[in-house]
Amino acid sequence: MALVNPYLNFLGTTEAAFNHYKSVFGGEFSMLLRYRDTPEAGDVKEEDKDKIMHMALPIGNGNILMGTDALGSMQQGLQQGNNFYLSVHADSKPDADRVFKGLSEDGQEQMAMQDTFWGAYFGMLKDKFGVQWMVSFEQPRTQ
């Protein structure tokens, strides 16, 4: 089965964003590559060399959150938009609350964590880096 790993592009805040996500989810970075460490480093402006070329944070079983700093100097134009959410499926209500609280810190709550008509405990938010998240816990079905 194929895995889907979200890849996030930032305007110079990848390292701060991923350090925040690491504080929420735990774990260690499996990759942190700066532009200065690439074969193309000679083509990168000095002020961009310490920015992130590629960063990866394993989350849970087989999921990897990846990201990069898009560089204007390399014509990597980026417009932040609202065309995606990252969906996190928690193991329990307390875990869902912990993740939601951590991600929403200094961000914008769009829908508070609540029991929904479809049977999930669910909430939505935009974090302080502009990334949209859905957090849910699928409650056991009663018969």
C-alpha positions as CSV (number, residue, x, y, z in Angstrom):
1,M,0.0,0.0,0.0
2,A,1.3,3.5,-0.9
3,L,2.0,6.0,1.9
4,V,1.0,9.6,1.6
5,N,3.5,11.9,3.3
6,P,2.6,15.6,3.3
7,Y,5.3,18.0,2.1
8,L,5.1,21.6,3.3
9,N,6.6,24.6,1.7
10,F,7.4,27.7,3.8
11,L,8.8,31.1,3.2
12,G,11.9,30.8,5.4
13,T,10.1,29.4,8.5
14,T,10.6,25.6,7.9
15,E,13.0,25.1,10.8
16,A,10.8,27.0,13.3
17,A,7.7,25.1,12.1
18,F,9.3,21.7,12.3
19,N,10.7,22.4,15.8
20,H,7.2,23.3,16.8
21,Y,5.8,20.1,15.3
22,K,8.5,18.1,17.0
23,S,7.5,19.6,20.3
24,V,3.9,18.5,19.7
25,F,4.5,15.0,18.2
26,G,7.9,14.1,19.7
27,G,10.4,12.0,17.8
28,E,13.6,13.0,16.1
29,F,14.2,14.5,12.6
30,S,15.2,11.8,10.1
31,M,16.7,14.4,7.8
32,L,17.8,18.0,8.1
33,L,19.5,19.3,5.0
34,R,20.4,23.0,4.5
35,Y,21.0,24.6,1.1
36,R,24.7,25.1,2.0
37,D,25.0,21.3,2.2
38,T,23.9,20.6,-1.3
39,P,25.9,20.3,-4.6
40,E,24.1,23.5,-5.7
41,A,25.4,25.5,-2.7
42,G,27.5,27.7,-5.0
43,D,24.4,28.9,-6.7
44,V,22.6,29.9,-3.5
45,K,22.7,33.4,-2.1
46,E,24.6,33.7,1.1
47,E,21.5,34.8,3.1
48,D,19.7,31.6,1.9
49,K,22.4,29.0,2.6
50,D,21.2,28.2,6.2
51,K,17.6,27.8,5.1
52,I,16.2,24.3,4.9
53,M,16.5,22.3,1.6
54,H,14.8,19.3,3.1
55,M,13.5,18.3,6.5
56,A,11.7,15.2,7.6
57,L,9.9,14.3,10.9
58,P,8.6,10.8,11.3
59,I,5.2,10.8,13.1
60,G,3.6,7.6,14.2
61,N,3.8,4.4,12.2
62,G,5.1,5.1,8.7
63,N,4.1,8.7,8.4
64,I,6.7,11.4,7.6
65,L,6.1,15.1,7.6
66,M,8.4,16.8,5.2
67,G,9.2,20.4,4.3
68,T,11.4,22.9,2.6
69,D,12.1,26.7,2.5
70,A,11.1,28.0,-1.0
71,L,13.7,30.4,-2.2
72,G,12.8,33.5,-4.2
73,S,16.4,33.7,-5.3
74,M,15.9,30.4,-7.2
75,Q,12.5,31.3,-8.6
76,Q,10.8,29.0,-6.2
77,G,7.7,31.2,-5.9
78,L,5.4,30.3,-3.2
79,Q,2.0,31.6,-2.3
80,Q,0.6,30.4,0.9
81,G,-3.0,29.2,0.4
82,N,-5.8,27.3,2.1
83,N,-6.0,24.4,-0.3
84,F,-4.9,21.7,2.1
85,Y,-5.3,20.3,5.6
86,L,-3.2,17.8,7.3
87,S,-5.3,15.2,9.1
88,V,-4.1,13.7,12.4
89,H,-5.9,10.6,13.8
90,A,-5.3,10.4,17.5
91,D,-5.4,7.3,19.7
92,S,-7.7,8.8,22.3
93,K,-9.7,11.9,23.3
94,P,-6.9,13.1,25.6
95,D,-4.3,12.6,22.9
96,A,-6.6,14.5,20.4
97,D,-6.9,17.3,22.9
98,R,-3.1,17.4,23.5
99,V,-2.3,17.6,19.7
100,F,-5.0,20.1,19.1
101,K,-3.8,22.3,22.0
102,G,-0.2,22.1,20.8
103,L,-0.9,22.9,17.2
104,S,-3.4,25.7,17.9
105,E,-0.9,27.5,20.2
106,D,-0.6,31.1,18.7
107,G,-2.8,29.9,15.8
108,Q,-6.5,30.2,15.0
109,E,-9.1,27.7,16.1
110,Q,-11.5,27.0,13.2
111,M,-13.7,24.4,15.0
112,A,-13.2,23.4,18.6
113,M,-12.7,19.8,19.5
114,Q,-16.2,18.2,19.8
115,D,-18.2,15.1,19.3
116,T,-19.6,15.1,15.7
117,F,-22.7,13.6,14.1
118,W,-20.5,11.2,12.2
119,G,-19.2,9.7,15.4
120,A,-15.7,11.3,15.6
121,Y,-14.3,13.6,18.2
122,F,-13.0,16.3,15.8
123,G,-11.6,19.8,15.5
124,M,-10.0,22.1,12.9
125,L,-7.4,24.8,13.2
126,K,-4.8,26.9,11.4
127,D,-1.5,26.9,13.2
128,K,0.8,29.9,13.7
129,F,2.6,29.0,10.5
130,G,-0.6,29.1,8.3
131,V,-0.9,25.3,8.0
132,Q,-4.4,23.9,8.4
133,W,-5.0,20.8,10.5
134,M,-7.9,18.5,11.2
135,V,-7.6,16.5,14.5
136,S,-9.8,13.5,15.1
137,F,-10.4,10.5,17.3
138,E,-12.7,7.8,15.9
139,Q,-14.8,6.8,18.8
140,P,-15.8,3.1,19.2
141,R,-19.2,2.4,17.6
142,T,-21.9,1.3,19.9
143,Q,-24.4,-1.3,18.6
